[in-house]
Amino acid sequence: MNITIIGSGPAGVYSAIVSAKLGNKVKLVEKNDKLGGTCVLYGCIPSKAMLHPLFLKYLAEETGKKLNFSFSEIQKKLQKNVVNRLSKGVEYMLESYGIEVIHGKAQLKGGNIQVGGQTIPSVKIIVATGTEKPQIEGTIASDDLPYLDKEFSKVLVIGGGAGGVEYAWLLKMSGKDVSIVEKSDSLLPYLDEDLKKAVSAYFKKIGIKLYLSSEITLGDKPRIGNEELPQPDIILYTFGRKPALDGFEELPHEKWIKVDKRMYTGVNNIYAAGDITGTFTAHEAIHEGFIAGLNASGVEKYYNPEAVPKVIYTEPQIAYVGNTKGKCVKINMAEIPRAIAEGLTEGFLKVCTEGKKITGAVAFSHDAENIITLISMFINYGIEIDKAIDFIEPHPSYLEAVFEALLRLNS
Ligand SMILES: Cc1cc2nc3c(=O)[nH]c(=O)nc-3n(C[C@H](O)[C@H](O)[C@H](O)COP(=O)(O)OP(=O)(O)OC[C@H]3O[C@@H](n4cnc5c(N)ncnc54)[C@H](O)[C@@H]3O)c2cc1C
């Protein structure tokens, strides 16, 4: 069967691969010259390529040494090596599965995909067009920062959500003077109370200036109410991405394209996956792409958004899954032997339950991504406390915080 996929981000690539593996003839349309989408070209990968040297710097400082990387040094590493290599990797991967890549802007007309006036014959279609960055005069978006060709020292970050927090930490670690403006009364306002308090306090401690409960007015000089802020060299706008719906307006949508748990839009054999459906991480996009590819190929499989781990890549890392209602315990990282051994005792893990059921967790700690991934596996497979406690974590590891939490919850 002919399956056409729009977008070469994580959702498009994985829906293409699974569709090809199931014996379909797959075409993938991408409007950009390079493959990989927001994640590879502007988002996850460039930001993490910049993060790694700064993490080394952080570790050095924890042991009383000095290690310096300038922002332009870490930018160079990124452009030369990482982004191009991964984008080429996507190209080879698609080629190895026999997927035909068409470069051009696709649009949906009467249920058919058209590129440059030509109709692409398709029995099934998967739309994975992702999002567009916000374009606000006088500001740059997170996508632009890795490629910024300008010396700067003072940065004003607008938005204290995941993107704002992640880049504010990165810029602070690369020696910049960083402030964040957030209209709620803490960073990460939509997250667990203990987590957001800890992160806000930590950011103040490392010298990031926070303007909380504050709305910015942009203009010649940024202002909060009547207070004029010191003129920053750059203003980084970190929220407000828009769905890339141009040419796909005929699909059912409010802001995002509506899909059921099979990623089906309900019309004309068209599926959708990834950010365009209103989820905002690459791993959700990959998984949704996978589910869309399976269902488009006739294999029924449902998407379960309950146990998706989320990570904000600062150091300590911020990670969470599920919800933190019910009975919770908190383990300080200062209790965990590995954290003590490495001097990385900042932060905590909080795990919550209802009866024997593990409902969610948040972690602000070194290795929080792995801690939360383990808990998300317990939630995903419905593994209750008395079974989860049988899982043997290596010693000494940060994962032992999970065992300590389960032990206390099980008492
Ligand atoms: C700064 C930043 C950092 C991030 N860091 C992380 C992270 O660390 N971890 C994480 O999980 N997520 C992260 N994300 C989010 C992640 O990038 C997205 O969730 C992910 O890229 C979504 O994948 P997607 O396939 O849905 O869409 P996208 O990656 O946006 O890909 C969509 C593709 O479709 C193409 N396209 C759009 N319209 C058309 C059209 N009409 N015709 C042809 N092609 C079209 C686009 O050019 C693009 O290549 C980050 C995002 C940003 C902005």
The ligand as an SDF file (V2000), in Angstrom:
LIG
                    3D

 53 58  0  0  0  0  0  0  0  0999 V2000
   14.8300   24.4630   21.8180 C   0  0  0  0  0  0  0  0  0  0  0  0
   14.1200   23.1540   21.8720 C   0  0  0  0  0  0  0  0  0  0  0  0
   14.6620   22.1180   22.6160 C   0  0  0  0  0  0  0  0  0  0  0  0
   14.0130   20.8940   22.6820 C   0  0  0  0  0  0  0  0  0  0  0  0
   14.5520   19.8900   23.4150 N   0  0  0  0  0  0  0  0  0  0  0  0
   13.9140   18.7140   23.5300 C   0  0  0  0  0  0  0  0  0  0  0  0
   14.4760   17.6360   24.2770 C   0  0  0  0  0  0  0  0  0  0  0  0
   15.5590   17.7560   24.8450 O   0  0  0  0  0  0  0  0  0  0  0  0
   13.7900   16.4730   24.3640 N   0  0  0  0  0  0  0  0  0  0  0  0
   12.5880   16.2970   23.7490 C   0  0  0  0  0  0  0  0  0  0  0  0
   11.9940   15.2260   23.8840 O   0  0  0  0  0  0  0  0  0  0  0  0
   12.0360   17.2820   22.9980 N   0  0  0  0  0  0  0  0  0  0  0  0
   12.6660   18.4810   22.8760 C   0  0  0  0  0  0  0  0  0  0  0  0
   12.1240   19.4710   22.0900 N   0  0  0  0  0  0  0  0  0  0  0  0
   10.8410   19.2130   21.4120 C   0  0  0  0  0  0  0  0  0  0  0  0
   11.0670   18.3820   20.1330 C   0  0  0  0  0  0  0  0  0  0  0  0
   11.9570   19.0750   19.2970 O   0  0  0  0  0  0  0  0  0  0  0  0
    9.7370   18.1750   19.4430 C   0  0  0  0  0  0  0  0  0  0  0  0
    8.8220   17.5870   20.3650 O   0  0  0  0  0  0  0  0  0  0  0  0
    9.8780   17.2350   18.2420 C   0  0  0  0  0  0  0  0  0  0  0  0
   10.7760   17.7730   17.3030 O   0  0  0  0  0  0  0  0  0  0  0  0
    8.5260   17.0210   17.5770 C   0  0  0  0  0  0  0  0  0  0  0  0
    8.6980   16.1710   16.4690 O   0  0  0  0  0  0  0  0  0  0  0  0
    7.6870   16.1940   15.2300 P   0  0  0  0  0  0  0  0  0  0  0  0
    8.1520   15.1170   14.3300 O   0  0  0  0  0  0  0  0  0  0  0  0
    6.2910   16.1670   15.7240 O   0  0  0  0  0  0  0  0  0  0  0  0
    7.8780   17.6290   14.5480 O   0  0  0  0  0  0  0  0  0  0  0  0
    9.1580   18.4130   14.0300 P   0  0  0  0  0  0  0  0  0  0  0  0
   10.3940   17.8940   14.6190 O   0  0  0  0  0  0  0  0  0  0  0  0
    8.8450   19.8590   14.2130 O   0  0  0  0  0  0  0  0  0  0  0  0
    9.2230   18.0650   12.4850 O   0  0  0  0  0  0  0  0  0  0  0  0
    8.2320   18.5110   11.5900 C   0  0  0  0  0  0  0  0  0  0  0  0
    8.8340   18.5130   10.1910 C   0  0  0  0  0  0  0  0  0  0  0  0
    7.7900   18.7250    9.2550 O   0  0  0  0  0  0  0  0  0  0  0  0
    8.2570   19.6050    8.2390 C   0  0  0  0  0  0  0  0  0  0  0  0
    7.0870   20.2450    7.6220 N   0  0  0  0  0  0  0  0  0  0  0  0
    6.2020   21.0810    8.2090 C   0  0  0  0  0  0  0  0  0  0  0  0
    5.2350   21.4250    7.3580 N   0  0  0  0  0  0  0  0  0  0  0  0
    5.5260   20.8040    6.1800 C   0  0  0  0  0  0  0  0  0  0  0  0
    4.8930   20.7960    4.9110 C   0  0  0  0  0  0  0  0  0  0  0  0
    3.7670   21.4740    4.6820 N   0  0  0  0  0  0  0  0  0  0  0  0
    5.4710   20.0590    3.9250 N   0  0  0  0  0  0  0  0  0  0  0  0
    6.6140   19.3590    4.1530 C   0  0  0  0  0  0  0  0  0  0  0  0
    7.2510   19.3530    5.3390 N   0  0  0  0  0  0  0  0  0  0  0  0
    6.6940   20.0540    6.3500 C   0  0  0  0  0  0  0  0  0  0  0  0
    9.1650   20.5690    8.9910 C   0  0  0  0  0  0  0  0  0  0  0  0
   10.0800   21.2270    8.1120 O   0  0  0  0  0  0  0  0  0  0  0  0
    9.8520   19.6240    9.9710 C   0  0  0  0  0  0  0  0  0  0  0  0
   11.0380   19.0970    9.4270 O   0  0  0  0  0  0  0  0  0  0  0  0
   12.7780   20.7050   21.9870 C   0  0  0  0  0  0  0  0  0  0  0  0
   12.2370   21.7360   21.2030 C   0  0  0  0  0  0  0  0  0  0  0  0
   12.9030   22.9510   21.1370 C   0  0  0  0  0  0  0  0  0  0  0  0
   12.3140   24.0450   20.2980 C   0  0  0  0  0  0  0  0  0  0  0  0
  1  2  1  0
  2  3  1  0
  2 52  2  0
  3  4  2  0
  4  5  1  0
  4 50  1  0
  5  6  2  0
  6  7  1  0
  6 13  1  0
  7  8  2  0
  7  9  1  0
  9 10  1  0
 10 11  2  0
 10 12  1  0
 12 13  2  0
 13 14  1  0
 14 15  1  0
 14 50  1  0
 15 16  1  0
 16 17  1  0
 16 18  1  0
 18 19  1  0
 18 20  1  0
 20 21  1  0
 20 22  1  0
 22 23  1  0
 23 24  1  0
 24 25  2  0
 24 26  1  0
 24 27  1  0
 27 28  1  0
 28 29  2  0
 28 30  1  0
 28 31  1  0
 31 32  1  0
 32 33  1  0
 33 34  1  0
 33 48  1  0
 34 35  1  0
 35 36  1  0
 35 46  1  0
 36 37  1  0
 36 45  1  0
 37 38  2  0
 38 39  1  0
 39 40  1  0
 39 45  2  0
 40 41  1  0
 40 42  2  0
 42 43  1  0
 43 44  2  0
 44 45  1  0
 46 47  1  0
 46 48  1  0
 48 49  1  0
 50 51  2  0
 51 52  1  0
 52 53  1  0
M  END
$$$$
